[in-house]
Every structure is written in structure tokens, then in C-alpha cells.
């Protein structure tokens, strides 16, 4: 029989099995902890990635209040100067220029001859008309003589009453022919006066489109005007006033004109007339101002800056042109509310100054305007504001950044 193990050896074996069991449990616990930790870490990373992605999906915008200038008392608009009276002179007779007597820039008086026209065709027509008139007058004299002879013979019954009536009718017919020939001669003589082109009023020759020997066709359809005479002692200035300002600009409103050739100098003007209609394309009303130009310093056709006096001070609100959104529902400006949500506001334009536009209605000085809104931006969209300028922030205003 094999020898039985001693008591100490059995006890040691039991202790070893217990340690192995504890070690196994510990390993299982550690493995479970590692697995749980990995899953938790991955879930945390996924959550952080999701939050980061969602944040990046929200568009980032820069906002600032619109440019609110101080209260103004004038409205500045571009305009164009035109002569108060301007005549384009065409020939009434066909022929050739024999001589011209006034060049561009020449001051002329009413009735002064500007050019002489050689019209040989008209001269021949006048000669023919004179001959026709002489022939008609001779025929009339013969018919009157026959009529008088018939009246003396009717008493002796040498001719019949019918014969006398025929002679009276012939004399009347010949008298009508004489009148027609005389009228034709008078018409040609009236045209003969137009062989001289004369100035219709005092002014300046601002254009000459002919020369000696040039073929002239009667009427205005044969080319440009031979001469253009302009009365520049007074000028008309035309400006297009935005519709929102039309009620403030009345007839008699005072204005000042500034032109590039006289920097730092202005010329007085007065509103003289209004078209009383709005151009659908530009939303403006055309107005005419009277400018005194007795000194002849201003030129017709020149560009001018027109400053109109307003009856009451007004606040001008401007935004950059890039802030405007135009779609099928109209013109809008994107603003951001206190909850960083987009609010599209319908606006009207008072003046377009190129890089900036002046808003007529729809915005206030407290609005936070998005300077360059993204395509497809809509009401209620959440945005992230890149700058910290609130409605009363200290960031520069939008329009000032663009100027």
C-alpha cells in the first residue's frame, strides 16, 4: 500500500488551490474593468466627436450694427447739367454748304447767320414758278378780255347767254390758276429764306457737323444736326430722387451744385419741376433744378453732385452691399437675434453708393447685421457669432468697414 500523505502536505495543496482561484477571479475582474473602461472611453470619444461635428455644422458669421451716421440735413445725389434751351438746327432746303460763319464755342445772337446754303435746284424751281405765274396771268388777262367782249355783245344778241357763262367760267378758272401759281411761288420764296441757317436765340454753338461743300439734305432724317445752339446763361440740373425722399423735396427747395472742375466750390440751385412719377426700374423720381450760370463757368452735359436741403434732420442707416439678399420674395438683410438665430428683414434701398447702400426702411440702429450671409440662409437658422459685438458692441460698424 502506498504511504498516505502527511497532514502538512495536504494543507499546502488546499492553500495553493485557493490562491489560484483568487488569482483567476482577480484576472477576470481586471479584464472586465479593462473592457468596461475601453467601451466607456470610446463612447465618450464618440460623444465628443459628435458634439464637435455638430458645432462645426453651425455656420460662423460676423455681425455688427449698421452704420448710423449723425442726423443730416441734406440729401446728396449725382446729377447731370443740361442747357436751359437747346436747338438742333437742320436744313430746310437741299443743296451744298457755301460758307459757315460760326464754329463751336462761338457766342451768337438771335438771328445771326451761321451758314449759307447753295441750293441750285431751289433756284430753278423759283424761276419755273415765276414763269408759270406769268403764263397764268397772261391767260387770265385774255380770259377777262373775252369776258368783257362777251358782255358787250350780249345786248345785241351776238352771243348766247350760254356763251357768256362759259367765258365767265373760263375767266374764273384762269384766276384760280393764277392764285395757285402765286401760292407756289410764295412757298418757294419762303423756302429760299432757309438758304441761311440762323441762330434761334442768344447762346453758344456747342456742335457743328458740316463743312464747306458738304451735301445737305432737307429735314432731320439725313444725319446729325448741322449746328447745335445752347442757351447756357441758365442750366437745368436733373437728379433722380429716391421715392422715400420725394415728399420732402418740394418745388422751390434750395440746393447746391458741386462739379469736379471747381473743387471746394458750390453753385446755388432751386428745384423747379418734378416728373411726379416713379421709375419702376430704379424706384426714383426725376427732378429738375434751375442753376444760374450767368458767368458761363458751368458746362452743359457735365456731371454734378447735387446737395438738396431736407426740411427736417434724418438718420441715415447704411450697410455693405454684400449684406443684401435678393430672392423671389424680395430684398432682405440677415440679422442675428439674442438667441443667435437668423432673422431675415425686408428692406428698401434709399441710395446705392456702390460698396455700401443706404437703407430706406426695414432696419434699426440696434440690429446685428450679417456682413456676408451664406447662400441658402433662412429664418431661424442657428449661427455662431465669430465676434463679440452685440447690438451695442464696440466693434466697427459694417458700412464704415467698407468705406
C-alpha positions as a printed Julia matrix, in Angstrom:
403×3 Matrix{Float64}:
   0.0     0.0      0.0
   1.25    3.48    -0.84
   2.04    5.68     2.01
  -0.56    8.25     2.92
   0.33   11.98     2.6
   1.15   13.75     5.7
  -1.15   16.46     7.12
   1.11   19.43     6.29
   1.35   18.49     2.63
  -2.46   18.26     2.28
  -2.87   21.62     3.87
  -0.39   23.24     1.47
  -2.21   21.8     -1.54
  -5.53   23.24    -0.36
  -3.95   26.65     0.12
  -2.48   26.62    -3.43
  -5.88   25.82    -5.0
  -7.46   28.67    -3.07
  -4.78   31.13    -4.28
  -5.23   30.03    -7.86
  -8.97   30.6     -7.59
  -8.49   34.07    -6.15
  -5.95   34.93    -8.86
  -8.37   33.77   -11.56
 -11.17   35.85   -10.15
  -8.85   38.84    -9.97
  -7.84   38.36   -13.59
 -11.48   38.17   -14.65
 -12.27   41.34   -12.71
  -9.29   43.18   -14.26
 -10.27   42.02   -17.75
 -13.85   43.13   -17.2
 -12.62   46.51   -15.91
 -10.42   46.94   -18.99
 -13.33   46.11   -21.3
 -15.71   48.45   -19.49
 -13.11   51.23   -19.48
 -12.48   50.82   -23.22
 -16.17   50.9    -24.02
 -16.7    53.96   -21.84
 -13.72   55.74   -23.39
 -14.97   55.0    -26.9
 -18.46   56.2    -26.06
 -17.0    59.42   -24.6
 -14.85   59.94   -27.69
 -17.84   59.31   -29.95
 -19.91   61.81   -28.0
 -17.15   64.4    -28.18
 -16.76   63.81   -31.94
 -20.5    64.14   -32.42
 -20.59   67.39   -30.47
 -17.58   68.73   -32.4
 -19.2    67.8    -35.72
 -22.49   69.42   -34.74
 -20.68   72.59   -33.7
 -18.79   72.71   -36.98
 -22.06   72.27   -38.88
 -23.36   75.57   -37.45
 -22.21   78.41   -39.76
 -19.91   81.04   -38.31
 -20.85   84.66   -39.08
 -19.56   88.08   -38.23
 -22.12   90.62   -37.17
 -22.09   94.32   -36.36
 -24.59   97.15   -36.11
 -25.27   99.09   -39.33
 -23.55  102.41   -39.88
 -25.76  105.06   -38.3
 -24.48  108.46   -39.22
 -25.39  111.57   -37.36
 -28.6   113.36   -38.27
 -28.23  115.04   -41.64
 -29.99  118.0    -43.2
 -29.07  117.44   -46.86
 -29.53  114.71   -49.46
 -26.55  114.23   -51.79
 -27.26  112.8    -55.25
 -25.46  112.61   -58.6
 -26.88  114.79   -61.36
 -26.35  115.96   -64.91
 -26.26  119.55   -66.19
 -28.1   120.47   -69.38
 -28.68  123.74   -71.23
 -31.89  125.53   -70.31
 -32.7   125.8    -74.03
 -31.03  123.83   -76.79
 -31.82  123.82   -80.51
 -30.61  121.34   -83.1
 -30.55  123.13   -86.45
 -31.24  121.22   -89.67
 -31.56  122.46   -93.24
 -34.99  123.08   -94.74
 -33.6   123.06   -98.29
 -31.29  120.64  -100.09
 -28.02  121.84  -101.51
 -24.38  122.45  -100.58
 -22.79  124.45   -97.8
 -21.38  127.58   -99.39
 -19.95  129.06   -96.2
 -20.22  128.58   -92.43
 -19.68  131.55   -90.13
 -19.69  130.2    -86.55
 -17.62  127.41   -85.06
 -18.06  125.54   -81.76
 -17.75  127.74   -78.7
 -18.8   130.89   -80.58
 -21.33  133.12   -78.86
 -24.15  134.04   -81.22
 -27.16  136.34   -81.14
 -30.72  135.54   -82.18
 -31.0   135.85   -85.98
 -27.25  135.68   -86.59
 -26.33  133.76   -89.76
 -24.45  130.53   -89.04
 -24.12  129.17   -92.59
 -25.17  129.83   -96.21
 -26.53  127.05   -98.41
 -26.19  127.0   -102.19
 -29.44  125.43  -103.49
 -29.42  125.39  -107.32
 -32.45  123.12  -107.51
 -34.49  125.56  -105.48
 -33.3   128.46  -107.63
 -34.52  126.68  -110.75
 -37.84  125.89  -109.12
 -38.31  129.57  -108.28
 -37.56  130.54  -111.89
 -40.05  127.99  -113.14
 -42.67  129.18  -110.66
 -42.21  132.75  -111.87
 -42.7   131.64  -115.47
 -45.79  129.64  -114.53
 -47.21  132.67  -112.75
 -46.54  134.95  -115.74
 -48.21  132.45  -118.1
 -51.22  132.11  -115.78
 -51.55  135.88  -115.51
 -51.44  136.23  -119.33
 -54.14  133.58  -119.72
 -56.22  135.35  -117.1
 -55.88  138.66  -118.92
 -57.01  137.03  -122.16
 -59.94  135.34  -120.43
 -61.0   138.65  -118.82
 -60.8   140.37  -122.22
 -63.01  137.7   -123.79
 -65.43  138.05  -120.89
 -65.68  141.84  -121.32
 -66.2   141.42  -125.07
 -68.95  138.91  -124.45
 -70.71  141.25  -122.04
 -70.76  143.98  -124.72
 -72.13  141.55  -127.34
 -74.84  140.0   -125.18
 -77.01  143.1   -125.53
 -77.02  142.75  -129.31
 -77.59  139.01  -129.12
 -74.33  138.42  -130.98
 -73.57  135.63  -128.45
 -75.84  133.47  -126.42
 -76.24  133.6   -122.69
 -74.58  130.17  -122.52
 -71.55  131.51  -124.38
 -71.26  134.36  -121.88
 -71.45  131.94  -118.95
 -68.7   129.84  -120.5
 -66.47  132.9   -120.79
 -67.18  133.8   -117.14
 -66.27  130.25  -116.05
 -63.09  130.32  -118.1
 -62.06  133.65  -116.54
 -62.74  132.28  -113.04
 -60.71  129.15  -113.83
 -57.82  131.24  -115.09
 -57.99  133.37  -111.92
 -57.71  130.21  -109.79
 -54.68  129.08  -111.75
 -53.05  132.46  -111.14
 -53.67  132.14  -107.39
 -52.2   128.62  -107.35
 -49.12  129.77  -109.25
 -48.71  132.72  -106.89
 -49.03  130.45  -103.86
 -46.4   128.08  -105.24
 -44.02  130.98  -105.87
 -44.59  132.32  -102.35
 -43.86  128.87  -100.91
 -40.58  128.6   -102.79
 -39.61  132.13  -101.79
 -40.3   131.21   -98.15
 -38.02  128.18   -98.56
 -35.42  130.44  -100.13
 -35.07  132.22   -96.79
 -33.89  128.92   -95.28
 -30.82  129.02   -97.51
 -29.38  130.79   -94.48
 -29.18  128.91   -91.17
 -29.65  131.39   -88.33
 -29.44  131.17   -84.54
 -32.9   130.93   -82.93
 -31.8   132.64   -79.69
 -28.76  134.03   -77.92
 -26.38  131.28   -76.9
 -23.27  129.27   -77.7
 -22.62  126.97   -80.66
 -21.96  123.66   -78.9
 -21.77  121.48   -82.03
 -21.02  121.87   -85.76
 -21.37  118.81   -88.02
 -20.84  120.29   -91.5
 -18.23  121.97   -93.67
 -17.9   123.9    -96.93
 -19.08  121.85   -99.91
 -20.96  119.29   -97.84
 -24.13  117.91   -99.41
 -27.18  118.93   -97.38
 -30.47  117.06   -97.38
 -33.6   118.82   -96.27
 -35.13  117.66   -92.98
 -33.87  115.91   -89.86
 -33.62  112.4    -91.33
 -30.46  112.96   -93.34
 -27.96  112.81   -90.47
 -26.89  114.82   -87.42
 -27.83  118.44   -86.86
 -25.71  120.94   -88.78
 -25.41  123.15   -85.69
 -26.46  122.91   -82.05
 -27.05  126.2    -80.23
 -27.41  126.16   -76.44
 -28.55  128.85   -74.06
 -26.12  128.4    -71.16
 -26.95  131.54   -69.19
 -29.16  129.21   -67.18
 -28.8   125.46   -66.8
 -31.08  122.62   -65.85
 -29.75  120.01   -63.4
 -31.51  116.64   -63.46
 -31.38  114.27   -60.47
 -33.16  111.01   -59.65
 -34.55  111.28   -56.12
 -35.36  108.02   -54.24
 -39.08  107.53   -53.76
 -38.88  107.73   -49.95
 -37.44  111.27   -50.16
 -39.79  112.68   -52.8
 -42.35  114.08   -50.29
 -39.53  116.02   -48.59
 -38.26  117.62   -51.82
 -40.81  120.23   -52.85
 -40.83  122.78   -55.65
 -38.66  125.69   -54.55
 -36.34  123.59   -52.35
 -32.87  125.1    -52.21
 -29.85  123.08   -53.32
 -26.16  123.46   -54.09
 -24.21  122.14   -57.07
 -20.58  120.95   -56.97
 -18.6   119.99   -60.08
 -15.17  118.3    -60.32
 -13.55  121.18   -62.21
 -14.13  123.58   -59.28
 -13.14  121.66   -56.12
 -14.32  123.19   -52.89
 -16.79  125.49   -54.64
 -20.58  125.26   -54.89
 -23.24  126.92   -57.05
 -26.78  127.69   -55.84
 -29.76  125.93   -57.42
 -33.51  125.65   -56.91
 -35.89  122.75   -57.54
 -38.04  123.86   -60.47
 -40.06  120.8    -61.52
 -40.77  117.16   -60.68
 -41.78  114.32   -63.0
 -44.41  113.28   -60.42
 -43.9   109.65   -61.37
 -41.67  106.83   -60.16
 -39.4   104.9    -62.5
 -40.24  101.25   -61.85
 -36.7   100.12   -62.7
 -34.83  102.42   -60.29
 -37.54  103.43   -57.8
 -36.69  107.11   -58.23
 -38.42  110.28   -59.39
 -36.72  112.62   -61.86
 -36.49  116.23   -60.68
 -35.29  119.35   -62.46
 -33.31  122.14   -60.81
 -32.58  125.62   -62.15
 -28.96  126.78   -61.94
 -27.85  130.35   -62.64
 -24.86  130.31   -64.99
 -24.58  133.96   -65.96
 -20.79  133.72   -65.6
 -20.62  130.8    -68.02
 -18.48  128.73   -65.66
 -20.61  125.57   -65.79
 -20.78  123.42   -68.91
 -23.7   121.54   -70.42
 -23.59  117.76   -70.15
 -21.29  117.91   -67.12
 -21.57  115.6    -64.1
 -22.51  117.35   -60.85
 -23.03  116.48   -57.19
 -26.37  117.89   -56.09
 -26.97  118.55   -52.4
 -30.67  119.06   -51.6
 -31.81  120.63   -48.36
 -34.15  118.49   -46.28
 -36.9   120.11   -44.22
 -36.04  118.01   -41.14
 -32.96  116.08   -39.98
 -32.88  112.39   -40.9
 -30.84  109.42   -39.69
 -29.04  107.53   -42.43
 -28.59  103.76   -41.95
 -26.06  102.09   -44.26
 -24.88   98.51   -44.74
 -22.37   96.96   -47.16
 -23.77   95.82   -50.48
 -22.64   92.26   -49.64
 -25.22   92.15   -46.81
 -28.16   92.3    -49.24
 -30.09   89.12   -50.08
 -32.39   89.16   -53.11
 -34.7    86.25   -53.82
 -38.18   85.58   -55.14
 -39.74   87.13   -52.05
 -37.88   90.44   -52.36
 -34.9    92.22   -50.86
 -33.71   91.22   -47.37
 -30.93   91.72   -44.85
 -29.93   88.87   -42.5
 -29.74   89.81   -38.8
 -29.0    87.78   -35.66
 -31.28   87.9    -32.63
 -30.36   87.47   -28.95
 -30.59   83.66   -29.24
 -28.12   83.58   -32.16
 -30.88   82.77   -34.62
 -31.15   84.3    -38.1
 -33.92   86.84   -38.72
 -34.42   87.98   -42.34
 -35.72   91.53   -42.51
 -37.33   93.0    -45.62
 -35.69   96.31   -46.53
 -35.87   99.05   -49.14
 -32.9   100.9    -50.63
 -32.8   104.66   -50.41
 -29.48  105.17   -52.22
 -26.97  102.85   -53.85
 -23.44  104.15   -53.27
 -21.57  101.21   -54.77
 -19.84   99.33   -51.94
 -22.48  100.49   -49.45
 -26.22  101.03   -49.72
 -28.37  103.33   -47.67
 -31.42  101.58   -46.24
 -34.72  103.4    -46.58
 -36.76  101.15   -44.28
 -36.63   97.78   -42.53
 -33.57   98.17   -40.25
 -32.87   99.87   -36.94
 -29.63  101.02   -35.39
 -29.8    98.17   -32.84
 -29.92   95.3    -35.36
 -26.96   92.94   -35.63
 -26.41   92.59   -39.37
 -24.54   89.71   -41.02
 -21.99   91.31   -43.31
 -21.69   88.44   -45.8
 -24.51   85.9    -45.38
 -24.05   82.4    -46.78
 -26.13   81.1    -49.66
 -29.35   79.46   -48.58
 -29.51   81.14   -45.17
 -33.07   81.15   -43.82
 -35.15   82.42   -40.95
 -34.47   80.56   -37.69
 -31.09   79.11   -38.71
 -28.69   78.8    -35.79
 -25.37   80.57   -36.25
 -22.21   81.06   -34.26
 -21.12   84.68   -33.9
 -17.39   84.98   -34.51
 -17.06   88.44   -33.0
 -18.45   89.55   -29.67
 -20.14   92.72   -30.84
 -23.71   92.76   -29.65
 -26.37   95.27   -30.52
 -24.41   97.89   -28.6
 -20.97   96.36   -29.06
 -17.8    98.25   -29.7
 -16.92   96.56   -32.99
 -16.72   98.84   -36.05
 -19.97   99.32   -37.91
 -20.42   97.44   -41.16
 -20.66  100.36   -43.56
 -17.65  102.11   -42.07
 -15.54   98.99   -42.63
 -16.41   99.14   -46.32
 -15.6   102.81   -46.87
